[in-house]
Amino acid sequence: MWNRRRLRIYLCGSPAAPSGEIDKSLAGQYDFCAARRYLLALVSVYRLSTSPFPSAMAPLILRRLFFLLGLLPLLGLLAPARASHIRAGDIQVKTDTTAARNPLRVFCKMVTYNDPTSGANHQLDDVYVYFGDNTRAQVPRASHVNIGNNIYRDIYYFEHTYNAPGRYVISHVGELRADAIRNIPFSNTRSFYIGTQITIDPLLGVNRSPVLNAPAVDRATSGQVFLHNPAASDADGDSLAFKLLICQYEPRAASGITQPSPLNLPGYTYPEVASGGVQVPFPGPPVGQPGQAARLDLNERDGLLVWNAPNLQGDYNVAFKVEEWRRDAFGARRKLGEVIRDMQITVAATNNTRPTVLIPRDTCVVAGTSLVRNVRATDPDNHNIRLTAFGGVLPPATFVQTLNQPGRAAGRFSWSTSCTDVASDPHIIVFRAEDQPAAGVSLVDIRPWLVTVVGPPPTNLQARLQAGNRVQLTWDRYFCQNATRILIYRKVSSSAWRPGDCETGIPARAGYTQVGAVAANLATFLDDNGGRGLARGQTYCYRIYAEFPRPAGGASIASQEACLPVPGRSMQFTNVTVDRTDAVNGQITVRWTKPAPAAAFPAPAGYRLSRGVGLPPTTYTPVRTFTNLDDTVHVDPGLNTLDHAYTYRLDFFFTPAPGAPETVESAGPASSVRTEIIPNPGPTSTIEVRWRHDVPWDNAGSRTRIYRKVAGAPAYSLLTATATSTASGGSFIDRDPALRLNTTYCYYVETEGGYPAPSPLVGLRNLSQEQCVPLMPRLCRPVLTLQGPDCERLGEQARQYPSPLPRPLTYTNTLSWTLSSLPTGCHGRVVEYRVLYSPACDSTAFQEIGRTATTSFSHGGLSSAAGCYRVLAVDSAGVTAASNIAQGDNCRVFVLPNIFTPDNDQRNDVFRPLFASPVVGARVKIFNRWGAQVFEGKAGTDLTLWDGGGARSAESGGRDTGAKAAAGTYYYHIEVEFADRAHSRQVFKSWVEIVR
C-alpha cells in the first residue's frame, strides 16, 4: 500500500543526509558540492487520514519529486560558490552628536579586514547594510588601506534616522566565507555576518557603541600561543564585558532581504576543538597547563583572547561580542547594546618564535597628573620588533617606540590625565609587539594594561562647633569641576584608617557613616544630626570625597580627617538585659546614664522611653515618660521574651531657655540579646548557640559566657569554654562529649562590652533569654530519582504511520527513592512518604499529590512532563525529612508531514505537525520555488502552521489573510520554542507539497 511506504532519494549517495531536512534556504547561493552533501528529499507518500492514499497518486508524487530535483539549478542550489576575502569586521554606531541633534539619528562606521590575495571576487566597493527596522542601504567604501600581513582595512561611513526609539541591530551580510575553514563545515556556502546592537532612547542622551581600536590582522602558528585583544573603549564610560560567540550567518542572499535573521553556523566548533593539540607553557592568565588539551579563553574584563595552542594549519573563524552596560544613578546596570567582531585566524607553518612584550603592572593615576611608563619587548630569534599601542585614550595619550634593535625594543607611553578621564572602570591600553623576520610569518605578543583614573582628594577640610551642638564643615572648592557631588562621612573618635595611594571613597571598614551630600560646586555643610544636634561628650571626626557623573562614574580619594570634640555628656544606654524568660510574664531591665552637666537643663526636662518588637523593630511604642533626671532604670514586665527580642530608644528633652523650642537628644537603639539554639544530633552530637544584638556599646572582642542546663534541672552551669562576640553577635558550638540524645538542653548567654575610651562605661553585662531544644535523632533523608518519557522511543513512534501514539498524548513521570545515611547518625524508621509536586518548579508552591508506604510513585495523566518533585519521609513522631528536588522535562519532538490537501474536506486541510511534544510557540515562513516569501505567521493554539494561504501575516496565528497558494512545492523555515526547562529553540527547514 502506498500509504504505508516511504521513498527516499539520496543525492550523491550521502548516507548521512538528515532525514526530512534540506539545510539550505532557496534564496541563498550554494555550490553543487554542498548541495550534494546536504540534500535529502524524503517523500512520505501517504494521505494523513484514515483512508488509504490512492495508488494512482504515486505517479503524481514521483513527477513532482523529479520536478523538484530539476529545479535545483533555478533555485540557486547549484550556483557556483565565491570564496570570500573578508577576514574580519565590526560596526561602530553613535547617536547624533551634531549641534542640531536628532535623537533618532545615528552615525555608523563599518570596518572590514580583507585579504585580496585569496583570489576572491572583490565586490565590496559598495555593500548592503541593514538598520534593524526593515530598511537597508547600499553604501560606498570610503577607504582601502594596506595595514600589513597582506591585509587591507576597508572603512564605510553611513547614517540612518529611525521612526521611533527602541533597540536596533545594525548589521552587514558579507560574501560567502572562504573555502575549507576548519571549524565551519561547508564554509564556502556560509555568509559572513556582523552586527551591532544600539539603544535609541532620548532620555539616555548621546549613546555610543564600544569601539574596537585594535585591528584583527595577526597570524598564528602551530604549537605557540595566539593572542588577540580588540582594545575596546566606550566614549560614554559604559562598562564593557567580553563574551565568546558561535559565528553566525544569514542563510538568505544579502540582495534579497531587508532584515537579516542570523543563525548560528551549523556544525560550528570552536577553534581549539577543530584544531586539537595541547597547551604549551604560558604565564597567563590563564596559566598554560602543558600537555593538557588546547583551550580558547576570552577574558571577560579586559578582552584578551588566548588560544593555547593551535595545532593543525589552516583557517579558523572565531566571534565574540563586546557588551555595553550603563550604570544608573543608583549603581544598577542596564545593557544598552553590543558589538560583534567575527575574525579569521590563519595558522601557518613557520620556524619563527613569537616575541614577548613586557608591560607595567596595572596601575592608577590621580586626575590632573601625568602618567609616563616604559614598555619593553624581546625576541628569541633576534628579529627586529615593532611596538604599537591601542586604546580609547590614544590620543590624547601617546606611545612612541624609542628602541628597535635585533632582539629587543622599547617604547614610552605618556598621558596627561584630566578630570574627564575619571571613571569607575579602568581604561584598557593594549600593547602589541610584532617581530619582523626577513621572510615568513610575523608573530605577535599582546598584553592589555589597565589604568584607573581617580579624582584628587578634597583639600582643607575644617570643622567648627555651632550653637545647638551642630558642626559646620568647610573645605576648598573642589578641583574637578565635572564632579557631581561631595559626600560627607562622620565617625565617633578618630580612625586609624588612611586611604591608599589610589583608594577611592570611604570603605565600611573605616567605621565612618555617611551623614550628607552637597553639590560639587559647594564647599560647606552643616551637620545637625537630623535636627537633634550631636551627642555631647563625644569627639566627631569627618572625611569627605567627590563623586563623578554616570555612566563613567568614579570617585576621588578621601580628604584628610577633621575632628572636633562636643563638650558635656549625653545620656547613654548601659543595659538591656532579660530578667525572666516567659511567653506572657517575661521581663527586661533597661538602664542608662544621666546627661551632664545637670545645671544646664532647667525644668521641664526628662526622658521618653520607647520600645519596639524585634531586631530591628519596624515601629516603636511609647513606654514611659520620666521627669526626674535621677531616674535612670526601667523594669519592663509583661513581655513575651520567649519568642521575641525587644529594642529600646530613649529621648532626653529639655528647654534651654524660657520660650525657646524644646531640645531633644536621643540614645539607642539598644536591644536585648537574642539567642538561637541549633541541635546537631549524631554519633558525636553538638549544639550550636547563636546570638544577635544591636546596641550602642561595643561587644566586639569581649568575652561572652555560655550557660547550660538539662531541662528540669534547678540551675545553670557556666561552660568552661567561652566565645567572642562581634559587633552584632556571635556563635558557639557546644561539643561536650556528655551531650546525650533524647535529652532537652537549655541555654542562655551573657555578653560583655563597653564604650570606647576615654569613657568609663566598660564591663557592661547583659543576659539573653533562655532557650531550650531537644537533642533528638534525625530522620534520614530520601534520595529521589525521576524517570520521565523515553524521548528517543517517543520520536521513533511519532514518525511511524499510522502512529501508535494516542491523541492527545499524556505523560507519566515515575519516581523512586532510597533512604540515605545522612545526616550522620540518622534513623530510618519511616511510617509513610508524602510526594510533593510543583508544575512551575516554584520552591514555595509544592503541593502534595499522594502518600505511600513504598519507595516509588507514578504520576500519570500529565499534559506536560515538565515539573519538580520532592518526597518527605515521615516518622511516627511526625518529624519529616525532605529529599532533593527532582525535575522532569519535556521531550523535543516535532514531526512534520510533507504534503497536505487544503480542499475543505476536513481531512489534512492544514499544515500542522503529525506529532509535537509540548511547545511554547512556533513561527513559520513559507517560500515558493523561486525563493520569494509567500507567508509568515505563528502557530495557532492547535499548532496549525499554514492553511495554504498566499499572503503574508505576521500575527495571524498561521491563518492567511489573502489569496490561496497554488498547488505545488513550497519550502518552510519554522522556529519552534519547546516547553522544556531551557525553552530550547530549534529550526526546521524542508519542503511541503500542496495538492488541491
Secondary structure, DSSP 8 states (H G I E B T S, - for coil): -GGGEEEEEEGGG-TT--TT---S-TTS---HHHHHHH-EEEEEES-SSSS---TTHHHHHHHHHHHHHHTTTTTTTT-------EEEEEEEEEE--STT--TTEEEEEEEEEE-GGG------SEEEEE-SSS-EEEEEEEEEEEEETTEEEEEEEEEEE-SS-EEEEEEEEEEE--TT-TTSTTGGGSEEEEEEEEEE-GGG-S-B--EE-S-S---EETTS-EEE---EE-TT--EEEEEEE--EE-SS-GGG-SS---EE-TT---HHHHH--B------SS---TTSB-EEEE-TTT--EEEE---S-EEEEEEEEEEEEEE-TTS-EEEEEEEEEEEEEEEE--S----EEE----EEEETTSEEEEEEEEE-TT--EEEEEEESTTTTTSEEEEEEEETTEEEEEEEEE--GGG--SS-EEEEEEEEEE-SSS---EEEEEEEEEEEB------EEEEETTTEEEEE----S-TT--EEEEEEEES-------TT-BS--GGG--EEEEEEETT--EEEE-TTTT---TT-EEEEEEEEE--TTT--BBB----EEEE--SB---EEEEEEEE--SSSEEEEEEE---B-GGG--SSEEEEEEEEEBTTBS--EEEEEE--TT--EEEEEEE-TTT--EEEEEEEEE-SSTT---EEEEEEEEE-BEEEEEEE-STT-EEEEEEE---SSB-TTSEEEEEEEETT-S--EE-S--EE--SSEEEEEE--TT--TTEEEEEEEEEEEB--TT-----EEEEB--EEEEE---B--EEEEEE---HHHHHHHHTSSS--S-SS--EEEEEEEEE---STT-B---SEEEEEEETT--TT--EEEEEESSSEEEEEEES---EEEEEEEE-TT--EEE---EEE-----EE--SEE--SSSSSS-SB--SEE--EEEEEEEEE-TTS-EEEEEE--TT---B-SB-S--TTSTT--SS-B--SEEEEEEEEEEESSTT--EEEEEEEEEE--
